[in-house]
């Protein structure tokens, strides 16, 4: 079972669950520092940053959602499908623990975690309230979902080209998914203050009326 660093809720019992999915070669500690700032907006949210299910197979440390040692599209698609099952199981377990439903859930991911969050969140039978994908891309076809999606990407990303997010935005809109997108000038493979601030506003809007 997945697990990792946790934060919150700052006030009372948990009313929302925000799952933060790190990039390849990192672990949950890479993203949990986003929680205190966003918790000021969602004080009743519990934030969890699970470590990905596999040891990183291209370095002696870190975790991965799926292997990148073979980047053939079929291997990547198979890998993210398995990772998505693990993430969906984790969400189900956390919802049961806190007495929440998927409508109380937001998925957020960076890089490989963004790819996994998009794939899993769009395919959940009961969709999460929101999906936030930073510096990622869409693996597999876009599918219709009631989840609200935020895409954020640095325009100078040398690791995951920004074209991947432009393509994801177009495909998701064509599938009828509600999408917001931010393209950050001069930003490489990372998350800047503009992306963090927009993420907070996006969470606030997504959960409006449920605070």
Steps between C-alpha positions, in 0.01 A plus 500: 500500500628847413577751774713806556527837675179661621380845603174622650223553536579832666147530635257234617426177320608435142254619237727477198787276394780639283742237366840629383684272253873560461717467193731215401804453722350696790264402782210650693722746685556679168147647496367499856640851557222627271244396759535779762438775246201329341370406846450871567237482224368153589541482880286186524704308241736215572798498264683175429807458277536124445828348395460342156464120502833407336865564576655720231672257264747751352661618826578358846242724668154647443169354385314471171137459397610302195827413330656725238777255409300402191312799358310314232143640510348158574731447799429848636125448459516166680709649779274796565194274502649294783604815687150642460352191664730546798412869527126431472527238774681748721230763443229248586676402822555861606136588427386206713735608780362854514139434398536687171389436143684556172313830469709617797830410328754698301794332329815703437812379327833622370669354189452121512261553791299738281477237226385240753249736663347591164477139386353376828272792574340511156420129514357469850138380490425765763719793392697718742388859536825631350822394328808726494779401262832688511767442233337184368326368194202283412573130458237317299187654353304774674181373660194691613492575872316730738829583673625857466857506366783750544807470276817697583828482307822697463555623145874420520464148644793290365377174657131475407440736206219751545346371178373205701279725709379696197397168345336386824304824529366467146412131540325551833297793370397290199384227742285751688718525811507835683862618472703797619862539385796715594822517297783657698758703302869423563413213737678167459400168654357622825221681680516875556307741722250576224418132463467452874276804535276390214484151651369646824236704320404199292451287812293776658275524196473125456383450857289818524193428705658197659722673754 
